Every structure is written in C-alpha cells, then in structure tokens.
C-alpha cells in the first residue's frame, strides 16, 4: 500500500510538472513568436481591405533590404577577421614558443571580463573624435579623420577583438588536447613547424573552427550594442527603433520589425541546420594509444620568429590599451577626464564614491553652481539603481533557468521518449535570435487580452521587470541544458539504486544523492549566466522603459546625454568606473568557475593543506590535520 501511494504521488507530481512546462513552452515560446509571424500578413490598405503582402512589397521597394545587407556584410567580414585574430592569438600562446606567453594570454583574455556596452564605450573613450588616442593617431596618420571611429569600420574593429573570447575558450582547449606524438612523428619525417601546423594540427581543429565560425556569423548578424553606439545601420538596431515607433510616424513599423525578426530567425535556423548536418558526419582522428601532452614548437627561422613576436605584442597592446586607460582614468578628476589628459597629481575616488559641486559659465557670463552634479557610480541615483536592478533580474533569471533545467534533466534521464521531446523544447530558443523572442514578448504581452497571464499587460509599468526575467530565462535555457545535462551523465546509477534499496523515494534520492554531485556544475552555470545577464544590453534595449532600466542601459545613456544642460557632467568618469566595476565582478565569477570550481578533490585537499601550513607558520600553535 505504501508503494502504491508513493507511485500515485509521483505520478501526480509528474503530470503537474509536465502541464506547467507545456504552459511555459506554449505560452512563452511558441504563441508569442507565432503572433509575430502572423502579424506580417495582417496589414490593411488605406481602404481597410486586407493586404497580406503589403509589408513584403514595402520591403522589396524600400530601403529595408539595406539593413539586411549591412548585417550580412558585417557577419561575413567578422568571420574572416575574428578567425584570423582568434586563431593567431591561440597559436601564439598555446602552440608556438613565444616569450611572455602567459602575459600575452592574460591580455588576450581581457574581453572575457568586459563585453557589450562596457567594451564598446571603452573603445569609444579611446578612439572617438574626442577620444584619448585620436590626436595621436591623426598626427601619426595625417590622412586620418577625427571621426574615423564611426560606422562599419569602427564596428568591425571593435567586434573583431571582442569576439575572440570564444577562440580563447574553445579553440584553446582543442589545441591543448592534440596528441603530441602525431606532431613529433611529422617532425621526425622532416616536416617544418609550419607544414606540421597546416597538415597535422589544423585538420584536427576543423570541427571546432566550424562551430566558432557559425557562432561568429550569428554574432555579427545579430549585433546590437556596437552598431547602435557606433552608428551602423544593421537589423537589430532597426528592429528596436521600429518597435518604439507608431503608424503616425511611418508605415506599419511593427510589421516591418516583425519581418526583419523573421529574416534573422531564418538565417539562424539555416546555419544551425548546416552545423547539425556537419556534426552528424563525424570526425575521427587516429592517435597513439599513449597520448602525449602537446609541447610548444620553436620557430627556427629568425625573421619569422621576430615577426611573430612583433605581431603578438601589437595585438597585446590593442587588447590591453582600453583596459589600462579605463582603469587609470577611473581614478582621475572630472577636469582631467574632460581634457583627456592624465593628471598624476590628482588621483581621486570621486568616480566611484561621493559627490562634488559643478561650477560652469552661463551664456550671460555668470558662474552657476550645480550641487552634487559630479557624482560617482555608487553615489549616483541612476547608476546605483541600474546596478541593483540588473543584479536582481540577472540573479533571479539565472537561478530560475538552473532550477528548470535541473528538474528537466532529472526527468530526461529517466524517460527516454518524452524526455527527448522535453529536451528539444528546451533547445527551441536556439533556433530563434534573441531579438525575435524579446520583440515577440513586447508586442504580444503589451495588451490585456492574453488570458493565460490573467489578462495582465506585462509590458506596463513595473510588470516589464517580469517580462525581462522571462526573456532572460528563455534565452539561457539551451546553454544551461547543454552544461547541466553533461553533469548528469557523470552520476553513477548504482548510487541511485542503492538509495532506492534503502527505502529512499525519488524526491529524497534526488535531493540527497544526485543534487550534491551535480551542484558544482549547476553553480558554475548559474555564475556564467549571471555574468552574461548582468551587463546584457540587447534584450534591455528591446524592453526600453523607465521601469526596467538596467545597468547596460544606464551606461549607454551616459554616452548620449553627457553634460546636457549642466547635468550628468561626470558621465565619462562614471562610465570608466562602471567598466572597472564590471571587470571586477566578471573576474571574480570567472575565477570561481574556472579557478576554484575547476579543481578536483585532490587539488582542493592540497590547497586546504597549504592554507593550514601558511596559518600555522604565521600564527603557530595549531596542529595540522592529516587528510585521509
């Protein structure tokens, strides 16, 4: 009787969970996106007659094609530039013997601790028409205009170095996993290092390079922050602009935004389909039975060796200059930042804490003072509000995504047929660009006619925060699934069987046996999701509202209205300090994930013993514990 009761309760919970998931999947994934698709064909003529092809004719006859072409051009160019820079920095730090490789690696990986709006504004601080380095560049190159850092060239330059972080993560791991025996065999047969690289090493990296190419293409196609801030007409900024427009301003803006979103979705689906078909072919590499660790190759040609070192350190300077200058200027006074000149005698913390009065000359020739106009990141109401909002929204969304995926993976591991459908449903957001999901939410839930959300306008006032959280969660489900599902595979099924034989129920077995095993991976996924969402800009721009102004939106507004009417005069200083703050937060999270979190049990025990020895040596009197 107890067993039957347990089975019945488990069945009830399973049904409730599946119904709730169906509600979320249909209500927040399928229906809003379907509404966006159908809205393209529901436009009417001036006489009120339905005209399903009005938007398509407008697209073909107007300038909307230019936005698609601009995004495609950007994506194709980025595939070339990002792969060239990304492959080269990985080879310079992991394959070839380059002096100072550890320092170079740290410089190349700086884009992992700040990205998006923070990275773009950092480059603008250096290279814009009033940037720090612009006078030096125009003097060195007389033909260079002060406004060179705008438009297509500026976007390509910025995104080329911003998007190589994926190469430092994935390609670096792939090249470190190469069997050195194959390299050594080729060298023994007389092949020079560059021939070994082309004939032996590169073929083994093709699957990783193909995946990185697809990721780079989609990133360029769906670029948002760089085109918006640097003035380049691409698809995503135009969708956001049209979403905030009305028929009084221009012809059917909402339907045009929907059409551009669907075009992005089609490109994404085609690319993912090609990637899946390519991966199914399989890639096999014959290696020796005893795998040897890859050893760095020395460049024997002295000219090539010098050129490689020059190229490596030029890239290092390009990567590190924004980071170093932003950190330095974050401790400079308002006057030094405005003049873009370093004042080594005037270091200050005003960009982080505290306020100062601002005195300026009016048009009447009199001086006027605005009290507290110069303020730091943690003393400015807008900036501090954006930090708090982004922190709460990112933490809630990251936690919800992990909880949903953990429960789903536990179900998938037990039920193969229905679990497969559940897995594909969680991967569904990968088929659609982020801007399409967010735009669909904004238009579909901006009414009181959606019955399954209690006829509540989720885009109205404070409700927009809930809409942002839902968008954050949905877009992070596929990544969370891929990471956490891999952790479930490491669970020994005998542990679950042993718990069941001891009388433990499914819920208790999950909480007491499975969850502690996968918890490090879950926490790592939570940290990475939070890191990405804390400075997220694309989705925040789509849900632009004074009630949902996130940290990235605040940073972006600093660039737009600095010094307007004597207010917000210290925006550049707060922007530098904000970037430093983001670097610190991101750096701590990455250290916890890839530093502390990546250690195995033996490494953790060794670290604990070193700490005990350190404190015993410094303070004495405490006997060290012997680990079993």
C-alpha positions as CSV (number, residue, x, y, z in Angstrom):
1,X,0.0,0.0,0.0
2,X,2.9,2.4,0.8
3,X,4.5,1.6,-2.6
4,X,1.2,2.2,-4.4
5,X,0.8,5.5,-2.6
6,X,4.3,6.6,-3.5
7,X,3.8,5.7,-7.1
8,X,0.5,7.7,-7.2
9,X,2.0,10.8,-5.7
10,X,5.0,10.6,-8.0
11,X,2.6,10.3,-11.0
12,X,0.6,13.3,-9.8
13,X,3.8,15.5,-9.5
14,X,5.0,14.3,-12.9
15,X,1.7,15.3,-14.5
16,X,1.7,18.7,-12.8
17,X,5.2,19.3,-13.9
18,X,4.5,18.4,-17.5
19,X,1.4,20.6,-17.6
20,X,3.3,23.5,-16.1
21,X,6.2,23.1,-18.6
22,X,3.7,22.9,-21.5
23,X,2.2,26.1,-20.2
24,X,5.6,27.8,-20.2
25,X,6.7,26.3,-23.6
26,X,3.5,27.2,-25.5
27,X,2.7,30.4,-23.7
28,X,6.2,32.0,-23.6
29,X,7.9,30.4,-26.6
30,X,5.5,29.3,-29.4
31,X,2.5,31.5,-29.2
32,X,4.3,34.9,-29.0
33,X,6.6,34.0,-31.8
34,X,3.7,32.7,-33.9
35,X,1.9,36.0,-33.3
36,X,4.9,37.9,-34.6
37,X,5.0,35.7,-37.8
38,X,1.2,36.2,-38.5
39,X,1.4,39.9,-37.8
40,X,3.3,40.4,-41.1
41,X,0.3,39.2,-43.1
42,X,-2.5,41.1,-41.3
43,X,-1.9,44.6,-42.6
44,X,-4.6,46.5,-44.4
45,X,-4.7,49.0,-47.2
46,X,-5.8,52.6,-46.9
47,X,-9.4,51.5,-47.7
48,X,-9.3,48.9,-44.9
49,X,-9.0,45.9,-47.2
50,X,-6.6,43.1,-46.0
51,X,-3.3,43.1,-47.9
52,X,-1.2,40.2,-46.7
53,X,1.8,41.1,-48.9
54,X,1.9,44.9,-48.2
55,X,4.9,44.6,-45.9
56,X,6.8,42.3,-48.3
57,X,6.2,44.8,-51.1
58,X,7.4,47.6,-48.9
59,X,10.5,45.6,-48.0
60,X,11.4,44.9,-51.7
61,X,10.7,48.5,-52.8
62,X,12.1,50.4,-49.8
63,X,15.5,50.6,-48.0
64,X,14.8,47.8,-45.6
65,X,17.0,45.5,-47.8
66,X,19.9,47.7,-46.9
67,X,19.7,46.7,-43.2
68,X,19.8,43.0,-44.1
69,X,22.7,43.5,-46.5
70,X,24.6,45.5,-43.9
71,X,24.1,42.8,-41.3
72,X,25.2,40.1,-43.8
73,X,28.2,42.1,-44.8
74,X,29.2,42.6,-41.2
75,X,28.8,38.9,-40.4
76,X,30.9,37.7,-43.4
77,X,33.7,40.2,-42.7
78,X,33.7,39.3,-39.0
79,X,34.0,35.6,-39.9
80,X,37.3,36.4,-41.7
81,X,38.8,39.0,-39.2
82,X,37.7,37.2,-36.0
83,X,39.1,33.8,-37.2
84,X,42.4,35.4,-38.3
85,X,42.9,37.2,-35.0
86,X,41.4,34.4,-32.9
87,X,43.4,31.5,-34.4
88,X,46.6,33.6,-34.3
89,X,46.4,34.5,-30.6
90,X,45.7,30.9,-29.7
91,X,48.6,29.6,-31.7
92,X,50.9,32.3,-30.3
93,X,50.0,31.4,-26.7
94,X,49.5,27.7,-26.9
95,X,51.3,26.2,-29.9
96,X,54.4,28.3,-30.7
97,X,57.2,29.2,-28.3
98,X,56.7,32.9,-27.7
99,X,58.4,34.9,-24.9
100,X,56.0,36.1,-22.4
101,X,53.1,33.8,-23.5
102,X,51.5,33.9,-20.1
103,X,51.3,37.7,-20.0
104,X,50.0,37.7,-23.6
105,X,47.3,35.2,-22.7
106,X,46.1,37.4,-19.9
107,X,45.9,40.3,-22.3
108,X,44.0,38.4,-25.0
109,X,41.5,37.1,-22.4
110,X,40.5,40.6,-21.1
111,X,37.4,40.6,-23.4
112,X,36.0,37.8,-21.1
113,X,35.7,40.2,-18.2
114,X,34.1,43.0,-20.0
115,X,31.9,43.0,-23.1
116,X,28.9,44.5,-24.8
117,X,28.2,48.2,-24.0
118,X,31.1,48.4,-21.5
119,X,33.6,47.2,-24.1
120,X,32.2,49.5,-26.9
121,X,32.2,52.5,-24.7
122,X,35.7,51.7,-23.6
123,X,36.9,51.7,-27.2
124,X,34.9,54.9,-27.8
125,X,36.7,56.5,-24.9
126,X,40.0,55.9,-26.7
127,X,39.2,56.3,-30.4
128,X,36.1,58.6,-30.8
129,X,36.5,62.1,-32.2
130,X,37.2,63.4,-28.7
131,X,39.0,60.2,-27.5
132,X,42.3,59.9,-25.7
133,X,44.3,58.4,-28.6
134,X,42.6,60.2,-31.5
135,X,45.0,63.2,-31.5
136,X,48.0,60.8,-31.5
137,X,46.5,58.8,-34.4
138,X,45.6,61.9,-36.5
139,X,49.1,63.3,-36.0
140,X,50.7,59.9,-36.9
141,X,48.4,59.5,-39.9
142,X,47.6,62.9,-41.4
143,X,45.0,61.5,-43.8
144,X,43.0,60.0,-40.9
145,X,39.9,62.0,-39.9
146,X,38.9,62.5,-36.3
147,X,35.5,60.9,-37.0
148,X,37.1,57.7,-38.3
149,X,35.7,55.6,-35.4
150,X,32.1,55.5,-36.6
151,X,30.2,53.3,-39.0
152,X,31.2,50.0,-40.5
153,X,34.9,50.2,-39.9
154,X,34.6,51.0,-36.3
155,X,32.1,48.2,-35.7
156,X,34.4,45.7,-37.4
157,X,37.4,46.9,-35.4
158,X,35.6,46.7,-32.1
159,X,33.8,43.3,-32.7
160,X,36.9,41.7,-34.2
161,X,38.7,41.9,-30.8
162,X,35.5,41.5,-28.7
163,X,34.5,38.2,-30.3
164,X,37.9,36.3,-29.9
165,X,37.0,35.3,-26.4
166,X,35.3,32.2,-27.8
167,X,38.5,31.2,-29.5
168,X,40.4,31.6,-26.2
169,X,37.8,29.3,-24.5
170,X,37.1,26.6,-27.1
171,X,39.9,26.6,-29.6
172,X,42.5,26.8,-26.8
173,X,41.1,23.6,-25.2
174,X,41.0,21.9,-28.6
175,X,44.6,22.7,-29.4
176,X,45.8,21.7,-25.9
177,X,44.1,18.3,-26.5
178,X,46.2,17.5,-29.6
179,X,48.3,14.3,-29.3
180,X,52.0,15.5,-29.4
181,X,53.0,12.0,-30.8
182,X,51.5,12.9,-34.2
183,X,53.3,16.3,-34.2
184,X,56.6,14.6,-33.3
185,X,56.2,11.9,-35.9
186,X,55.7,14.6,-38.6
187,X,58.8,16.5,-37.4
188,X,60.9,13.3,-37.5
189,X,59.8,12.8,-41.1
190,X,61.4,16.2,-42.0
191,X,58.4,18.5,-41.9
192,X,59.0,22.0,-40.8
193,X,56.8,23.6,-38.0
194,X,54.5,25.5,-40.3
195,X,53.9,22.4,-42.5
196,X,53.1,20.4,-39.4
197,X,50.7,23.1,-38.4
198,X,48.9,23.1,-41.8
199,X,48.9,19.3,-42.4
200,X,48.7,17.8,-39.0
201,X,47.3,20.3,-36.4
202,X,44.8,22.4,-38.4
203,X,42.8,19.4,-39.7
204,X,42.1,18.2,-36.1
205,X,40.7,21.7,-35.3
206,X,38.3,21.9,-38.2
207,X,35.2,20.9,-36.2
208,X,35.9,23.5,-33.5
209,X,36.7,26.1,-36.1
210,X,33.5,25.4,-38.0
211,X,31.5,25.8,-34.8
212,X,33.3,29.1,-34.0
213,X,32.7,30.3,-37.5
214,X,28.9,29.7,-37.1
215,X,28.9,31.4,-33.7
216,X,30.8,34.4,-35.1
217,X,28.5,34.7,-38.1
218,X,25.4,34.7,-35.9
219,X,27.0,37.2,-33.5
220,X,27.7,39.6,-36.4
221,X,24.3,39.0,-37.9
222,X,22.6,39.8,-34.6
223,X,24.9,42.6,-33.4
224,X,23.3,45.2,-31.3
225,X,25.4,47.3,-29.0
226,X,28.3,48.1,-31.4
227,X,26.1,49.2,-34.3
228,X,23.9,51.2,-32.0
229,X,26.6,53.2,-30.3
230,X,28.9,53.5,-33.4
231,X,26.2,54.5,-35.9
232,X,25.9,51.5,-38.2
233,X,22.5,50.6,-39.8
234,X,22.0,46.9,-39.2
235,X,19.0,44.7,-38.5
236,X,18.8,44.6,-34.7
237,X,19.0,48.4,-34.0
238,X,16.4,48.9,-36.7
239,X,14.1,46.4,-35.1
240,X,14.4,48.2,-31.7
241,X,13.7,51.5,-33.4
242,X,10.7,50.3,-35.3
243,X,9.3,48.6,-32.1
244,X,9.2,52.0,-30.4
245,X,7.6,53.8,-33.4
246,X,3.9,54.1,-34.4
247,X,1.9,54.3,-37.6
248,X,1.7,58.1,-37.1
249,X,5.4,58.2,-37.7
250,X,5.8,55.8,-40.6
251,X,4.1,52.9,-42.4
252,X,3.3,49.8,-40.4
253,X,6.5,49.9,-38.3
254,X,5.5,46.9,-36.1
255,X,5.0,44.6,-39.1
256,X,8.3,45.7,-40.6
257,X,10.1,44.9,-37.3
258,X,8.4,41.5,-37.3
259,X,9.6,40.8,-40.8
260,X,13.2,41.7,-40.0
261,X,13.0,39.5,-36.9
262,X,11.7,36.6,-39.1
263,X,14.5,37.1,-41.5
264,X,17.0,36.8,-38.7
265,X,15.3,33.7,-37.5
266,X,15.5,32.1,-41.0
267,X,19.3,32.8,-41.2
268,X,19.8,31.3,-37.7
269,X,17.8,28.2,-38.5
270,X,19.7,27.6,-41.7
271,X,23.0,28.0,-40.0
272,X,22.1,25.7,-37.1
273,X,20.8,23.1,-39.6
274,X,24.0,23.2,-41.6
275,X,26.0,22.9,-38.3
276,X,24.0,19.9,-37.2
277,X,24.3,18.1,-40.5
278,X,28.1,18.7,-40.5
279,X,28.5,17.3,-37.0
280,X,26.5,14.2,-37.8
281,X,29.1,13.2,-40.4
282,X,31.6,12.7,-37.6
283,X,35.2,13.5,-37.4
284,X,37.7,10.9,-36.4
285,X,41.4,11.2,-35.7
286,X,43.8,8.3,-35.3
287,X,46.1,8.8,-32.4
288,X,48.6,6.7,-30.5
289,X,47.5,4.5,-27.6
290,X,49.5,6.6,-25.2
291,X,48.6,10.2,-25.6
292,X,51.4,12.8,-25.1
293,X,50.9,16.4,-23.9
294,X,51.5,19.0,-26.6
295,X,54.8,20.7,-26.4
296,X,55.3,24.2,-27.8
297,X,57.1,24.5,-31.1
298,X,60.0,26.8,-31.6
299,X,60.1,29.0,-34.7
300,X,63.6,28.3,-36.1
301,X,63.6,31.0,-38.8
302,X,64.9,34.1,-37.0
303,X,63.0,36.5,-39.3
304,X,59.7,34.7,-38.8
305,X,60.4,34.5,-35.1
306,X,60.9,38.2,-34.8
307,X,57.8,39.0,-36.9
308,X,55.7,36.6,-34.8
309,X,56.8,38.3,-31.6
310,X,56.1,41.8,-33.0
311,X,52.6,40.7,-34.2
312,X,51.9,39.1,-30.8
313,X,52.8,42.2,-28.8
314,X,51.0,44.6,-31.2
315,X,47.8,42.6,-30.6
316,X,48.6,42.6,-26.9
317,X,48.8,46.4,-27.0
318,X,45.5,46.7,-28.8
319,X,43.8,44.4,-26.3
320,X,45.3,46.0,-23.2
321,X,45.2,49.7,-24.1
322,X,41.5,50.1,-23.4
323,X,41.7,48.2,-20.1
324,X,44.7,50.1,-18.8
325,X,43.4,53.5,-19.8
326,X,40.0,52.9,-18.4
327,X,41.4,51.8,-15.1
328,X,43.7,54.8,-14.9
329,X,41.1,57.4,-15.9
330,X,38.6,55.9,-13.5
331,X,40.7,57.4,-10.7
332,X,41.2,60.8,-12.4
333,X,39.3,64.0,-11.7
334,X,36.5,65.4,-13.8
335,X,38.8,68.1,-15.3
336,X,41.4,65.5,-16.4
337,X,38.8,63.2,-17.9
338,X,37.2,66.1,-19.8
339,X,40.5,67.3,-21.2
340,X,41.5,63.6,-21.8
341,X,44.9,64.2,-20.1
342,X,46.4,62.3,-17.3
343,X,47.0,64.2,-14.0
344,X,49.3,62.2,-11.9
345,X,48.9,64.6,-9.0
346,X,45.1,64.4,-8.9
347,X,44.1,60.9,-8.1
348,X,40.6,60.6,-6.7
349,X,37.9,58.1,-5.9
350,X,35.1,60.5,-6.9
351,X,34.1,58.4,-9.9
352,X,33.3,55.5,-7.5
353,X,32.1,57.3,-4.4
354,X,31.0,60.7,-3.2
355,X,29.8,63.9,-5.0
356,X,31.2,67.2,-5.9
357,X,29.7,70.5,-7.0
358,X,30.0,71.6,-10.6
359,X,30.6,75.2,-11.5
360,X,30.1,76.4,-15.1
361,X,29.9,79.6,-17.1
362,X,26.4,80.5,-18.3
363,X,25.5,82.3,-21.6
364,X,25.1,85.5,-19.6
365,X,28.7,85.4,-18.4
366,X,28.0,84.5,-14.9
367,X,29.1,81.4,-13.0
368,X,26.5,78.9,-11.8
369,X,26.9,76.0,-9.4
370,X,25.0,72.7,-9.5
371,X,25.4,71.0,-6.2
372,X,26.4,67.3,-6.4
373,X,26.4,67.3,-10.2
374,X,29.7,65.4,-10.2
375,X,28.9,62.0,-8.7
376,X,30.4,58.5,-8.5
377,X,28.9,55.2,-9.6
378,X,27.7,54.3,-6.1
379,X,26.6,57.9,-5.3
380,X,24.6,58.4,-8.5
381,X,20.9,57.5,-8.2
382,X,20.5,56.3,-11.8
383,X,23.7,54.3,-11.9
384,X,23.1,52.7,-8.5
385,X,19.5,51.9,-9.4
386,X,20.7,50.2,-12.7
387,X,23.2,48.1,-10.7
388,X,20.6,47.0,-8.2
389,X,18.0,46.2,-10.9
390,X,20.5,44.3,-13.1
391,X,21.8,42.4,-10.1
392,X,18.3,41.3,-9.0
393,X,17.0,40.5,-12.5
394,X,20.1,38.6,-13.5
395,X,20.3,36.6,-10.3
396,X,16.6,35.6,-10.5
397,X,16.8,34.7,-14.1
398,X,20.0,32.7,-13.7
399,X,18.6,30.8,-10.8
400,X,15.2,30.1,-12.5
401,X,17.0,28.8,-15.6
402,X,19.1,26.4,-13.5
403,X,16.1,25.1,-11.5
404,X,14.1,24.5,-14.6
405,X,16.9,22.7,-16.3
406,X,17.9,20.6,-13.3
407,X,14.3,19.3,-12.9
408,X,14.1,18.7,-16.7
409,X,17.4,16.8,-16.8
410,X,16.3,14.6,-13.9
411,X,13.2,13.8,-15.9
412,X,15.1,13.3,-19.2
413,X,17.5,10.8,-17.6
414,X,14.6,8.6,-16.6
415,X,12.1,8.9,-19.5
416,X,13.7,8.5,-22.9
417,X,10.8,9.1,-25.3
418,X,9.0,12.0,-23.6
419,X,12.4,13.2,-22.3
420,X,13.6,13.7,-25.9
421,X,10.7,15.9,-26.7
422,X,11.3,17.9,-23.5
423,X,15.0,18.3,-24.5
424,X,14.1,19.6,-27.9
425,X,11.6,22.0,-26.4
426,X,14.3,23.5,-24.1
427,X,16.7,23.8,-27.1
428,X,14.0,25.6,-29.1
429,X,15.2,29.2,-28.2
430,X,18.5,28.4,-30.0
431,X,16.6,28.4,-33.3
432,X,15.5,32.0,-32.9
433,X,17.5,35.2,-32.5
434,X,17.2,36.9,-29.1
435,X,15.7,40.0,-30.7
436,X,12.8,38.0,-32.1
437,X,12.0,36.5,-28.7
438,X,12.1,39.9,-27.0
439,X,10.2,41.7,-29.7
440,X,7.5,39.0,-29.6
441,X,7.2,39.4,-25.9
442,X,7.0,43.2,-26.2
443,X,4.2,43.2,-28.8
444,X,2.2,40.1,-27.7
445,X,2.1,40.8,-23.9
446,X,1.5,44.6,-24.4
447,X,-2.2,44.1,-24.1
448,X,-4.9,42.9,-21.6
449,X,-6.2,40.2,-23.9
450,X,-3.8,37.4,-23.0
451,X,-6.0,35.1,-20.9
452,X,-3.2,32.8,-19.6
453,X,-1.4,35.6,-17.8
454,X,-4.7,36.8,-16.2
455,X,-5.3,39.5,-18.8
456,X,-2.4,41.5,-17.4
457,X,-0.3,43.8,-19.5
458,X,3.2,42.6,-18.8
459,X,4.8,45.5,-20.6
460,X,3.1,48.1,-18.5
461,X,4.9,49.9,-15.7
462,X,6.6,47.6,-13.1
463,X,5.3,44.5,-14.9
464,X,8.1,44.9,-17.5
465,X,10.6,43.5,-15.0
466,X,8.7,40.2,-15.0
467,X,8.8,40.2,-18.8
468,X,12.6,40.9,-18.8
469,X,13.1,38.0,-16.4
470,X,11.1,35.6,-18.6
471,X,13.1,36.7,-21.7
472,X,16.4,36.2,-19.7
473,X,15.3,32.7,-18.6
474,X,14.1,31.6,-22.0
475,X,17.3,32.7,-23.8
476,X,19.5,30.9,-21.2
477,X,17.7,27.6,-21.2
478,X,19.6,25.9,-24.1
479,X,23.1,26.8,-22.8
480,X,22.1,25.7,-19.3
481,X,20.7,22.4,-20.6
482,X,23.9,21.5,-22.5
483,X,26.1,22.1,-19.5
484,X,23.9,20.6,-16.7
485,X,22.9,17.6,-18.8
486,X,26.6,16.7,-19.2
487,X,26.9,16.7,-15.4
488,X,24.0,14.2,-15.1
489,X,26.0,11.8,-17.2
490,X,28.7,11.7,-14.5
491,X,26.2,10.3,-11.9
492,X,26.8,6.6,-11.2
493,X,23.4,4.8,-11.5
494,X,24.4,2.4,-8.7
495,X,24.2,5.3,-6.2
496,X,20.5,5.8,-7.1
497,X,19.8,2.1,-7.0
498,X,21.4,1.9,-3.5
499,X,19.3,4.8,-2.3
500,X,16.2,3.1,-3.6
501,X,17.0,-0.2,-1.9
502,X,17.4,1.7,1.4
503,X,13.8,3.0,1.0
504,X,14.5,6.5,-0.3
505,X,11.8,8.0,-2.5
506,X,12.5,9.7,-5.8
507,X,12.5,13.2,-4.4
508,X,14.7,12.4,-1.4
509,X,17.1,10.5,-3.7
510,X,17.4,13.5,-6.0
511,X,17.9,16.0,-3.1
512,X,20.3,13.8,-1.1
513,X,22.2,11.9,-3.8
514,X,22.0,13.5,-7.2
515,X,21.9,17.2,-6.4
516,X,25.2,17.2,-4.3
517,X,27.0,15.5,-7.2
518,X,25.9,18.0,-9.9
519,X,25.8,21.1,-7.6
520,X,29.3,22.4,-8.7
521,X,28.3,22.3,-12.3
522,X,24.9,23.9,-11.5
523,X,26.6,26.7,-9.6
524,X,29.1,27.2,-12.5
525,X,26.2,27.5,-15.0
526,X,24.5,30.0,-12.6
527,X,27.6,32.1,-12.4
528,X,28.2,32.2,-16.1
529,X,24.5,33.0,-16.8
530,X,24.6,35.8,-14.2
531,X,27.8,37.1,-15.6
532,X,26.3,37.4,-19.1
533,X,22.9,38.8,-17.9
534,X,24.4,41.4,-15.5
535,X,25.7,43.5,-18.4
536,X,23.2,42.4,-21.0
537,X,22.1,45.2,-23.5
538,X,20.3,43.7,-26.4
539,X,17.2,42.5,-24.5
540,X,17.2,45.5,-22.3
541,X,17.1,47.8,-25.3
542,X,14.1,46.0,-26.7
543,X,12.2,46.4,-23.4
544,X,13.3,50.0,-23.0
545,X,11.3,51.6,-20.2
546,X,12.0,53.8,-17.2
547,X,10.6,51.0,-15.0
548,X,13.1,48.4,-16.4
549,X,16.3,50.5,-17.0
550,X,19.1,48.0,-16.5
551,X,22.8,48.7,-15.8
552,X,23.7,48.4,-19.5
553,X,21.0,50.9,-20.5
554,X,22.3,53.4,-17.9
555,X,25.9,53.0,-19.2
556,X,24.5,53.6,-22.8
557,X,22.6,56.7,-21.7
558,X,25.8,58.1,-20.1
559,X,27.2,58.3,-23.6
560,X,24.2,60.0,-25.1
561,X,23.4,62.8,-22.7
562,X,26.7,63.7,-21.0
563,X,26.8,67.3,-19.9
564,X,23.4,68.2,-21.2
565,X,22.1,71.3,-19.5
566,X,24.8,71.1,-16.9
567,X,23.7,67.8,-15.6
568,X,25.4,64.3,-15.9
569,X,28.7,66.1,-16.4
570,X,30.8,63.3,-15.0
571,X,29.3,60.6,-17.2
572,X,32.7,59.7,-18.7
573,X,34.2,59.2,-15.3
574,X,31.3,57.1,-14.1
575,X,31.5,55.1,-17.3
576,X,35.1,54.3,-16.7
577,X,34.4,53.4,-13.1
578,X,31.4,51.3,-14.2
579,X,33.6,49.3,-16.6
580,X,36.1,48.7,-13.8
581,X,33.3,47.5,-11.5
582,X,32.1,45.1,-14.3
583,X,35.6,43.8,-14.8
584,X,35.9,43.1,-11.0
585,X,32.6,41.3,-10.9
586,X,33.2,39.3,-14.0
587,X,36.7,38.4,-13.0
588,X,35.6,37.1,-9.6
589,X,32.9,35.0,-11.2
590,X,35.3,33.6,-13.8
591,X,37.9,32.8,-11.1
592,X,35.3,31.0,-9.1
593,X,34.1,29.0,-12.1
594,X,37.4,28.3,-13.9
595,X,39.8,28.6,-11.0
596,X,38.3,27.3,-7.8
597,X,35.4,25.4,-9.4
598,X,37.6,23.6,-11.9
599,X,39.7,21.9,-9.2
600,X,39.3,18.2,-8.5
601,X,39.2,16.7,-5.0
602,X,42.9,16.1,-4.7
603,X,43.7,19.8,-5.7
604,X,41.2,21.1,-3.2
605,X,42.7,18.9,-0.4
606,X,46.2,20.1,-1.4
607,X,45.1,23.8,-1.3
608,X,43.5,23.2,2.1
609,X,46.7,21.8,3.4
610,X,48.7,24.7,2.0
611,X,46.4,27.2,3.8
612,X,46.8,25.3,7.1
613,X,50.5,25.3,6.7
614,X,50.5,29.0,6.0
615,X,48.4,29.9,9.0
616,X,50.4,27.5,11.2
617,X,53.7,29.1,10.1
618,X,52.4,32.7,10.6
619,X,50.5,32.3,13.8
620,X,51.8,29.0,15.2
621,X,50.4,26.8,17.9
622,X,47.9,24.9,15.7
623,X,48.5,21.3,14.7
624,X,47.8,20.4,11.1
625,X,45.1,17.8,10.4
626,X,46.2,14.8,8.4
627,X,43.9,14.1,5.4
628,X,42.9,10.5,4.9
